[in-house]
Amino acid sequence: MSWGSIAAIYLLIWTVTLFTVLPFGVRTSDEAGEDKVKGQADSAPTRPMLAKKLLWTTLVSAVIMAGVWWIGEAGYLDFMPD
């Protein structure tokens, strides 16, 4: 598997994982018991914790990519059929 393929597959895995991780731990102002800012959407999170979610996304994606790479190197997944 070439480095370009690894990067492209990792980017796809990272993006899907990010959208999976984003809703974890989200609390709205109503749920947190805080006052809303004028013009704020009802569903807006009080603390989105993006840095923590980006770190978790990167770690989980690296583990998944390692699994995909191992499966490809073991011959179970053929990216370039003969």
N, C-alpha and C positions, 0 to 999 in steps of 0.2 A: 504494500500500500504506500503510495507516494505521500510526501508531506502536504501537498496541496489537497489531496483527498482527505487526509487526517484533519486538516484545518477546516475544510468545508463540512465534514460530518460532525466535528466537534461544535462548530458554530450552530448547526441545526439542532443538535442535542441541547446545547446551552440555551437556545431561544425557547424551545419547548419546555425545558425544565424551569426557566424563569417564569413563564406564564403559569406553570403548575404551582410554584412556590409563592407567588405574589399574594394570593388570598390568605395565607397562613397568618394568624395572629392579628388580623385587621379588626379594629373596633371603631365604630362610628362615634360621633360626639354624644349621641343619645345613649349609647351603650356605656360610654366612659363617664357619663354624668357631667360633661363639660358644656359650656355655652358655645353656641354656633357663632361663627363670624358672618356678618351680613353678606348675603350672596353665596354662601357656602352650600354645596349640594348636600342633601341628606345622607348620601352614601359615602361622603368623603372621610377617609381615615384620619384619626387624630395623630397617630404616630405610625407612619408606614414602614419604618425600620428597613429602608432600602439597602443600606450598607450591609447589614446582617444577611438580608435575602440574597444580595449579589454574591457574598462570600459562600453561602450555602449552595447557591446555584452553581458556582464554579467548582466546588468540591464534589457535588453529586454528579455533575456533568463529566468531570475527570474520571470518576469511578465507572460511569456508564461507558465512556469512550474507551477506557482500558479494557472493559469487557468486549466491546465491539472489535477492538484491535486484536485481542486474543482469539476471538472466534474467527476473524479473518485470517490470521496467521496459522491457526490450527487447520484451516482448510474447510471448515464447516460453512463458511460464507465466502462466495467467490464474487469479487467485484468486477473482474475482467474475464468473462467466459471465453473459452478457446473456440 
